[in-house]
Each structure stands twice: as structure tokens, then as C-alpha cells.
Amino acid sequence: MRPDGSTGAVDCAAAYPGLFVTFEGIDGSGKSTQCRLLAEALQARRFEVVLTREPGGSDGAEEIRRLVLEGDPDRWSAETELLLFTAARRDHMERRIIPALAEGQIVICDRFADSTRMYQGLSRGNLRDSVDQLHALMIGQEPDLTVLIDMDPAKGLARAKGRQGSEERFEDFGLNLQQQMRAGFLALAAEFPDRFRVIDGDRPIEVVAEEVLATVSASMPTAPDRSAP
């Protein structure tokens, strides 16, 4: 507690001048690449950009990331995953996302609460109500814009498995999970049409990137007056 009696906790539901953009999609959809390309394009336009990811994005959240993305597929129940992801998200919000938004920066996040609504709320268990209740209680913040990179599940899974990394716990659940995820993400886009934009990811990377930039630019504030020297 601070000397003035306050806890110093960040109000995740407060309004901030920055722009909060999230990317969603099944594993292997190419969203991480599109996050990076968008960040680079906006930085070239002299915007201040924070590129981050979930789970992760802060020191504490990165520690939780290793717990939930590595190891045997049955390591955690859907209920335990929900608690772990929410804890990681709260730390991420407090330590990185909200401070950046408060400074008027553009935050680009690779996955956010919509992934939890899918993985733990739909595909891994019938926990959607619990996901939404916990999100309202502990997070209380939705993105300003969510870009859904849509991809055929079989192609996406082949891409994801082809990376041969250590973070393949969810990919190891197989094609059926990815099919459920795609259907679920499209249903979310229909549920929240004001903030979702669906983009076909089964095209050349540069073509997708152009559409992503145009889509996000339509929601952007006026470019800052920071002409390059």
C-alpha cells in the first residue's frame, strides 16, 4: 500500500488515449507474422508501437507461458488453464499494456481474451460463462480492434507442427481442436462485429499484410507530426 493509502493497482477497465489492437486465429494462421509486419509498418509512419503477446508480455506472464504451453497435453485441466491464463493476463495488463495505452501508444497483442474464450471456454471445456465472469472481474478491458486471421485448420496445423518448437502443447490436441477453434473464432466475430475484422490468411504474406494495414489504419488516430529528419 502506498503512503496515501492506495494500493497502486492499475484499473484495467479505465479509458486510455492509446489504441489496443489484438490478433486472433488458429495455430499456424500466420497472425504472429502479421503482428510483426503491422508493427513495423506503423513504426515507419512514426507511431509509437508496443508489440506484445499472450500468454506472456511481462516477466511474470512469461513464466506462466512456459507452464501452459509446454509439456503433456493433459498437464492441466481447462479450469486450471483458465486461472493461469487470467493471472498472466492481469500481470501483462498492469505492467505493460495499460501503461503503454496511457501514454497514447498503439499496443499490438498476439492473442488476448478471445483465445481464452475459445480454448478454455469452448474447445477445452464448457467454460464460456466462467471465462466471461472472470474476465469481467479481473481484466475488464476489451480491445479496440481485433483482427482475425482466418485459415483452413488442416493447413494451419501443418504450418504449426512444421515449426518443431517446444510450445506445441495445444497443437498436440490435433486437427479436431483446430476445427473447433476456427468455427468458434468466426462465431465470436459474429458476436462482436463492432471490433472484429476477419481477414483471409490463405494468401501471400504481403497481400495479407496490406489488408491488415488498411484495416487497422481505418481505426487509427491521425498520424503524429513527427516528420523524419
Protein Blocks (a to p, Z undefined) as FASTA:
>chain_A
ZZkopaoiacfkbccfbdcdddeddehklmmmmmmmmmmmmmmnopacdddddeehifkl
mmmmmmmmgcjfklpcfklmmmmmmmmmmmmmmmmmmmmmmnopacddehifklmmmmmm
mmnoccklmmmmmmmmmnopacfbdcdddddfklmmmmmmmnopablmlmmnojmlmmmm
mmmmmmmmmmmmmlgccddfbbcfklmmmmmmmmmmmmpccdddddcZZ
